[in-house]
């Protein structure tokens, strides 16, 4: 599990160093302080051999521009002279460096005429080159585009000498619920459906069981027919997605942007209890963001009520970013989180 994270020249973050990470980690702060970018950086370092991920994280935020300028949005200040660098340690040291590359130039006519009087210089190829290391091993992968071809076509190269062992699942606020629950089949096959049922009962206490057929989940709430989970509300769908995701990444990472979306404040301690139970069972490290004080209070209530034998390392951070792009984390232990509440810290 990661115990330290460093981020340099990524999005709006020029520099960030975060230590003392726990198994359950919650980040909060004002809008646009860097919470989501922090999760994106974790996603990149967890899948550092995959050159598609820098494009994928932008598509998750509805940005699909893969032109040379479009790729610059991931670089601090749009300055590709300073490469993105992310470092994470978990007993092993992972390091990822991302460079923007343009190779060669050609003249392209911008008119339909035959004289070519108006033209523009564009790179022959452009893209991203990733250098990554794990302990003493160094590897390279890349993603290149041809401006004269469709932006949907790209050349990807990977280093076959590197095999990623770390599994990471990312639930963004716009996650695809149907795609996120495909792992239910494995849960049923392994007879591990009980913690899904326990989680659903936080939202609907009358839940008795569920089935998963043809990619659809149906829940028995005591009615004459099972209900599709889709009609049970955002909270039910979110908790199923959370628990399925944890199940799908044993010994890995789960990233959740805006954890509290879809939940009433009263269920937050119970939600954290279920997340802690599943994370402990599957040895999964959880990173979540929020702008909601009820998420913080729920985490604290859950952590203080856990039996000593079941306690997980918990870390909570208030994030602040200055005008120079330095992101500073202020860490609170479970016991000291009360101080944040008493001081009425502004977290929106």
Long-range contacts (C-beta under 8 A, 24 or more apart in sequence): 1-90, 1-285, 2-42, 2-88, 2-89, 2-90, 2-253, 2-285, 3-89, 3-90, 4-87, 4-88, 4-89, 5-38, 5-41, 5-42, 5-45, 5-86, 5-87, 5-88, 6-85, 6-86, 6-87, 6-88, 7-37, 7-38, 7-41, 7-85, 7-86, 7-327, 8-76, 8-82, 8-84, 8-85, 8-86, 9-75, 9-76, 9-79, 9-82, 9-83, 9-84, 9-85, 10-37, 10-40, 10-41, 10-74, 10-75, 10-76, 10-84, 10-86, 11-37, 11-40, 11-73, 11-74, 11-76, 12-37, 12-76, 12-321, 12-325, 13-37, 13-38, 13-41, 13-76, 13-321, 13-325, 13-327, 14-76, 14-77, 14-324, 14-325, 14-326, 15-325, 15-326, 15-327, 16-326, 16-327, 16-328, 16-329, 17-329, 18-317, 18-329, 19-331, 20-315, 20-331, 21-285, 21-315, 22-312, 22-313, 22-314, 22-315, 23-279, 23-280, 23-284, 23-285, 23-286, 23-312, 23-313, 23-314, 24-272, 24-275, 24-276, 24-279, 24-286, 24-288, 24-299, 24-303, 24-312, 24-313, 24-314, 24-315, 25-285, 25-286, 25-287, 25-288, 25-314, 25-315, 25-316, 25-317, 26-259, 26-288, 26-289, 26-290, 26-295, 26-296, 26-299, 26-314, 26-315, 26-316, 26-317, 27-287, 27-288, 27-289, 27-290, 27-316, 27-317, 27-319, 27-329, 28-289, 28-290, 28-291, 28-292, 28-295, 28-296, 28-316, 28-317, 28-318, 28-319, 28-347, 29-291, 29-318, 29-319, 29-320, 29-321, 29-347, 30-291, 30-320, 30-346, 30-347, 30-348, 31-291, 31-348, 33-319, 33-320, 33-321, 33-327, 34-319, 34-321, 34-327, 35-257, 35-289, 35-291, 35-319, 36-61, 36-257, 36-289, 38-287, 38-289, 38-319, 38-327, 39-170, 39-255, 39-257, 39-287, 39-289, 41-86, 42-88, 42-168, 42-253, 42-255, 42-287, 43-168, 43-170, 43-255, 44-84, 44-86, 44-96, 44-98, 45-86, 45-87, 45-88, 45-94, 45-96, 46-88, 46-166, 46-168, 46-252, 46-253, 47-164, 47-166, 47-168, 48-86, 48-94, 48-96, 48-130, 48-132, 48-164, 49-130, 49-132, 49-139, 49-141, 49-158, 49-159, 49-162, 49-164, 50-141, 50-158, 50-164, 51-128, 51-130, 51-141, 51-142, 51-143, 51-156, 51-157, 51-158, 52-143, 52-156, 54-98, 54-128, 54-143, 55-143, 60-170, 60-172, 60-174, 61-172, 62-174, 66-145, 66-151, 66-154, 67-147, 67-151, 68-100, 68-102, 68-123, 68-126, 68-147, 71-100, 71-126, 71-127, 71-128, 72-100, 74-98, 75-100, 76-325, 77-325, 92-134, 92-135, 93-133, 93-134, 93-135, 94-132, 94-133, 94-134, 95-132, 95-133, 96-130, 96-131, 96-132, 97-130, 97-131, 97-132, 98-128, 98-129, 98-130, 99-128, 99-129, 99-130, 99-131, 100-126, 100-127, 100-128, 101-126, 101-127, 101-128, 101-129, 101-142, 101-144, 102-126, 103-144, 108-147, 108-148, 122-147, 123-147, 125-155, 127-154, 127-155, 132-162, 134-162, 137-161, 137-162, 166-251, 166-252, 166-253, 167-248, 167-249, 167-250, 167-251, 167-252, 167-253, 168-249, 168-252, 168-253, 168-254, 168-255, 169-245, 169-246, 169-248, 169-249, 169-252, 169-253, 169-254, 169-255, 170-255, 170-257, 171-241, 171-242, 171-245, 171-254, 171-255, 171-256, 171-257, 172-257, 173-257, 173-258, 173-261, 175-241, 177-230, 177-237, 177-241, 178-215, 180-241, 180-244, 180-245, 181-212, 181-217, 181-240, 181-241, 181-244, 182-215, 182-244, 183-244, 183-245, 183-247, 183-248, 184-212, 184-217, 184-240, 184-244, 185-212, 186-247, 186-248, 187-244, 187-247, 188-212, 192-247, 195-243, 195-274, 195-277, 195-278, 195-281, 196-240, 196-243, 196-244, 198-274, 198-277, 199-239, 199-240, 199-242, 199-243, 199-271, 199-274, 200-236, 200-239, 200-240, 202-239, 202-267, 202-270, 202-271, 202-274, 203-232, 203-233, 203-235, 203-236, 203-239, 203-267, 204-232, 204-236, 233-262, 234-261, 234-262, 235-262, 235-263, 235-264, 235-267, 237-262, 238-262, 238-263, 239-271, 239-274, 242-274, 242-275, 242-278, 243-274, 243-275, 243-278, 246-275, 246-278, 246-279, 246-282, 246-284, 246-286, 247-278, 247-282, 249-282, 249-284, 250-282, 250-283, 250-284, 251-282, 251-283, 251-284, 252-284, 252-285, 253-284, 253-285, 253-286, 253-287, 254-279, 254-284, 254-285, 254-286, 254-287, 255-287, 255-288, 256-286, 256-287, 256-288, 256-289, 257-288, 257-289, 258-289, 258-290, 258-291, 259-288, 259-289, 259-290, 259-295, 260-290, 260-292, 260-294, 260-295, 265-292, 265-294, 265-298, 268-294, 268-295, 268-297, 268-298, 268-299, 268-301, 269-297, 269-298, 269-301, 269-302, 269-305, 270-302, 271-298, 272-298, 272-299, 272-301, 272-302, 272-303, 273-302, 273-305, 273-306, 276-302, 276-303, 276-306, 276-310, 276-312, 279-312, 280-310, 280-312, 290-347, 291-347, 291-348, 292-347, 293-341, 293-347, 296-337, 296-340, 296-341, 296-347, 297-341, 299-334, 299-337, 300-334, 300-337, 300-338, 303-334, 304-334, 318-345, 318-347
